[in-house]
Amino acid sequence: MGLDMYAHRVKKEEIAYWRKHNRLQGWFEQEYYKAHPDATEFNCTDLYVTVEMLDRLELDINEDALPKTEGFFYGTDSYSWEERKDMKNYDLDFITTARKALSEGDHIVYSCWW
């Protein structure tokens, strides 16, 4: 018994990229503030994504329940009826890819910069 310490590698491999997908940003912001209630800003900060988060995200995407999110750097709401299907499919593909990476022992990190 004693002090055990470890370091692990997080592969820096982009598996998804979004541009001004406000609703998804709002969803991840909510997750971040749940985990870090004392935080004041979610910008340039890593959020480690878990399988449980992906499960909730998938459910919210399929139920069209991503939160409407607007802001100075975000612009107006990111969903238009024409774009919604493509965005939804892309988001669901991200979830599939992220689940696979997690099952292989990698970490998934969501971050934003605005």
C-alpha positions in Angstrom: 0.0 0.0 0.0 1.1 3.5 -0.7 0.9 6.2 -3.3 0.3 4.9 -6.8 0.5 7.4 -9.6 -0.1 7.1 -13.3 0.1 9.1 -16.5 -1.7 8.1 -19.6 -1.8 9.2 -23.2 -4.7 10.9 -24.9 -4.4 10.6 -28.6 -4.8 13.9 -30.3 -6.9 12.8 -33.3 -9.8 14.8 -34.4 -12.9 12.8 -34.8 -15.4 15.6 -35.3 -15.4 19.3 -36.1 -18.4 21.7 -35.8 -18.7 25.3 -36.8 -21.3 27.3 -34.8 -23.4 24.4 -33.8 -24.9 26.3 -31.0 -27.3 23.7 -29.7 -24.5 21.1 -29.4 -22.3 23.7 -27.7 -25.2 24.5 -25.2 -25.6 20.8 -24.5 -21.9 20.4 -23.7 -21.8 23.6 -21.7 -24.6 22.2 -19.5 -22.6 19.0 -19.0 -19.5 21.0 -18.1 -21.2 23.1 -15.5 -22.8 20.0 -14.0 -19.3 18.6 -13.5 -17.7 21.9 -12.5 -20.4 24.0 -10.7 -17.8 26.6 -9.6 -16.5 27.3 -13.1 -17.2 30.7 -14.6 -16.5 30.0 -18.3 -16.4 27.1 -20.7 -13.9 28.2 -23.3 -10.6 26.6 -24.2 -11.3 24.0 -21.6 -11.3 20.2 -22.1 -14.4 18.2 -21.1 -13.7 14.5 -21.0 -16.7 12.7 -22.6 -18.0 9.6 -21.0 -20.2 6.8 -22.4 -23.0 8.0 -20.1 -22.7 11.4 -21.6 -22.9 10.0 -25.1 -26.0 8.0 -24.2 -27.7 11.2 -22.9 -26.5 13.1 -26.0 -27.8 10.5 -28.4 -31.2 10.5 -26.6 -31.4 14.3 -26.7 -30.4 14.5 -30.4 -33.0 11.9 -31.4 -35.7 13.7 -29.3 -34.7 17.1 -30.8 -34.0 18.2 -27.3 -30.7 20.0 -27.7 -31.0 23.4 -26.0 -31.5 26.5 -28.0 -28.2 28.4 -27.5 -27.4 31.9 -28.6 -24.6 34.3 -27.8 -22.3 36.9 -29.0 -19.7 34.5 -30.4 -22.3 31.9 -31.3 -24.7 34.0 -33.4 -28.3 32.9 -33.7 -29.7 29.4 -33.3 -27.8 26.8 -35.3 -30.7 24.7 -36.4 -32.7 25.4 -39.5 -35.0 22.8 -40.9 -32.9 22.4 -44.0 -29.7 21.8 -42.1 -31.1 19.8 -39.3 -31.0 16.4 -40.9 -27.3 16.7 -42.0 -26.3 18.0 -38.5 -28.2 15.3 -36.8 -26.6 12.6 -38.9 -23.1 14.1 -38.3 -23.7 14.3 -34.5 -24.9 10.7 -34.4 -21.8 9.6 -36.4 -19.6 11.4 -33.9 -21.3 9.4 -31.1 -20.6 6.1 -32.9 -17.0 7.0 -33.4 -16.6 8.3 -29.9 -18.1 5.1 -28.4 -15.7 3.0 -30.5 -12.7 5.0 -29.3 -13.8 4.8 -25.7 -14.2 1.0 -26.0 -10.6 0.8 -27.3 -9.3 2.6 -24.3 -8.9 6.1 -25.7 -10.3 9.3 -24.1 -12.7 11.6 -25.9 -12.3 15.3 -25.2 -14.8 18.0 -26.3 -13.4 21.6 -26.4 -14.4 24.8 -27.9 -12.8 28.1 -28.6 -14.7 31.3 -29.2 
